[in-house]
């Protein structure tokens, strides 16, 4: 059983870099009176090209750090970490805190809208896990899901290297895949990607 948190305890949010700030910003808009502790693991950026075991190791260490800061809950603001480590963290820290991932809310939103065909762009780690296709089809059996790894986008965003001809060419090259020809929606399954949503 999870300990009852005190309302003045902070919410911990972590990601491999700046992408999770999009999640932290959304939390602040919804819960303006909450204190946030944000951990951007730029030492191991990007998570998308790491093994699932390596990602789990990073996530365990970060979660321990955030718990030591007194966080009442931890938001895994990274799709690669959510897909690789969410269940490990829940089991390992059972009874100590609440964990929230970023995969389930996106899946619930897509299923609620009853699309026929969707595309998913994500890191290699998230795409390799197959988590979006699995969860979406479990909840909406007839849904067609096309997943594409887009590994150059996170480093490009972290370096501030977008909004130019080269970045636009990279985005266009990824999105020109024939699998996306008839999609009803494109899922930005990396918390960095909303930072370039207008370009996408």
C-alpha positions in Angstrom: 0.0 0.0 0.0 1.4 3.4 -1.0 2.1 5.9 1.7 -0.3 8.8 2.0 1.4 11.8 0.5 1.4 15.2 2.1 0.0 17.9 -0.2 3.0 20.1 0.3 5.4 17.4 -1.0 6.6 18.1 -4.6 5.9 16.2 -7.8 8.9 14.7 -9.4 9.2 14.7 -13.2 12.0 13.3 -15.2 13.1 12.8 -18.8 16.3 12.2 -20.7 16.6 15.9 -21.4 14.4 18.9 -22.1 11.5 17.1 -23.7 9.8 16.3 -20.4 9.5 20.1 -19.7 6.5 19.9 -22.0 4.9 17.5 -19.5 6.0 19.6 -16.5 4.5 22.7 -18.1 1.2 20.9 -18.6 1.2 19.8 -15.0 1.8 23.4 -13.8 -1.1 24.6 -16.0 -3.4 22.0 -14.4 -2.0 22.2 -10.9 -0.6 25.7 -10.4 -0.1 25.3 -6.7 2.1 22.2 -6.9 5.9 22.3 -6.6 7.7 20.5 -9.3 11.2 19.0 -9.2 12.4 18.4 -12.7 15.3 16.0 -13.5 16.7 16.1 -17.1 19.2 13.2 -17.5 21.3 14.9 -20.1 24.3 12.8 -19.0 22.7 9.8 -20.7 20.8 11.6 -23.5 19.2 10.3 -25.7 17.4 7.3 -24.1 16.1 6.2 -27.5 19.2 4.5 -28.6 19.9 2.8 -25.3 19.0 -0.8 -24.3 15.9 -1.4 -22.2 18.2 -2.6 -19.3 20.2 0.6 -19.4 17.1 2.8 -19.4 15.7 0.9 -16.4 19.0 1.4 -14.5 18.9 5.2 -15.2 15.2 5.3 -14.1 15.8 3.5 -10.9 18.6 5.9 -9.9 16.6 9.0 -10.8 13.5 7.7 -9.0 15.6 7.1 -5.9 17.0 10.6 -6.1 13.5 12.1 -6.5 12.2 10.1 -3.6 15.1 11.3 -1.5 13.8 14.9 -2.3 10.5 13.9 -0.8 8.5 13.6 -4.0 4.9 12.4 -3.4 4.6 11.1 -7.0 6.9 10.7 -10.0 5.9 11.4 -13.6 8.0 9.5 -16.1 7.9 12.2 -18.7 9.7 10.1 -21.4 8.1 7.6 -23.7 11.3 5.5 -23.9 11.5 5.3 -20.1 7.8 4.8 -19.8 7.9 1.8 -22.2 11.0 0.2 -20.7 10.8 1.0 -17.0 7.3 1.9 -15.8 6.4 -1.6 -14.4 9.9 -2.1 -13.0 9.6 1.2 -11.1 6.1 0.4 -9.8 7.3 -3.0 -8.5 10.6 -1.8 -7.1 9.2 1.2 -5.2 5.9 -0.5 -4.3 4.3 1.4 -1.4 6.7 4.3 -1.5 5.2 6.5 -4.2 2.9 6.8 -7.2 4.2 6.6 -10.7 2.6 8.0 -13.8 3.7 7.2 -17.4 3.1 9.1 -20.6 2.0 6.2 -22.7 -1.4 5.3 -21.2 -2.9 8.8 -21.4 -2.0 9.1 -25.2 -3.5 5.6 -25.8 -6.7 6.5 -23.9 -7.1 9.7 -26.0 -6.6 7.9 -29.3 -9.0 5.1 -28.4 -11.7 7.7 -27.2 -11.5 9.3 -30.7 -12.1 6.0 -32.6 -9.7 6.6 -35.4 -9.3 3.9 -38.1 -5.6 4.3 -38.8 -2.8 6.1 -37.0 0.9 6.7 -37.3 3.3 6.7 -34.4 6.7 8.5 -34.5 9.0 7.7 -31.6 12.5 6.9 -30.6 14.1 3.6 -31.4 13.6 2.3 -27.9 9.9 3.1 -27.8 9.3 1.7 -31.3 11.3 -1.4 -30.5 9.1 -2.1 -27.5 6.0 -2.2 -29.6 4.1 -0.7 -26.6 1.8 1.7 -28.6 0.7 -0.9 -31.2 0.1 -3.5 -28.4 -1.9 -1.2 -26.1 -3.9 0.5 -28.9 -5.0 -2.8 -30.5 -5.8 -4.3 -27.1 -8.3 -1.4 -26.6 -9.5 -1.0 -30.2 -9.1 -4.2 -32.1 -9.7 -2.9 -35.7 -7.3 0.0 -35.4 -4.4 0.0 -37.9 -1.1 1.3 -36.3 2.0 2.2 -38.2 5.1 2.9 -36.1 8.2 4.7 -37.3 11.5 5.3 -35.4 12.7 8.9 -35.9 16.0 8.8 -34.0 17.5 12.1 -35.4 14.7 14.3 -33.9 15.7 14.2 -30.2 19.4 15.2 -30.7 18.2 17.8 -33.2 15.8 19.3 -30.6 18.3 19.1 -27.7 20.9 21.0 -29.8 18.3 23.6 -30.7 18.9 22.7 -34.3 15.5 23.1 -35.8 13.4 25.7 -37.7 15.8 25.6 -40.7 16.0 23.9 -44.1 18.1 20.9 -42.8 15.7 20.1 -40.0 12.7 20.5 -42.3 14.2 18.1 -44.7 14.8 15.5 -42.0 11.2 15.8 -40.8 9.8 15.6 -44.3 11.9 12.6 -45.1 10.6 10.7 -42.1 7.0 11.7 -42.6 7.0 10.8 -46.4 6.8 7.1 -45.6 4.0 5.4 -47.6 2.7 3.9 -44.3 1.5 7.3 -43.3 -0.4 8.0 -46.5 -3.9 7.3 -45.2 -3.6 7.9 -41.4 -6.2 9.9 -39.5 -3.8 11.0 -36.8 -0.1 11.1 -36.1 1.0 10.3 -32.5 4.0 12.3 -31.3 5.2 9.5 -29.0 8.2 11.4 -27.6 7.9 14.3 -25.2 10.5 16.2 -27.2 8.3 16.2 -30.3 5.7 18.8 -29.2 8.6 21.3 -29.3 8.6 20.9 -33.1 4.9 20.2 -33.6 4.4 23.2 -35.9 7.2 22.0 -38.1 5.7 18.4 -38.1 
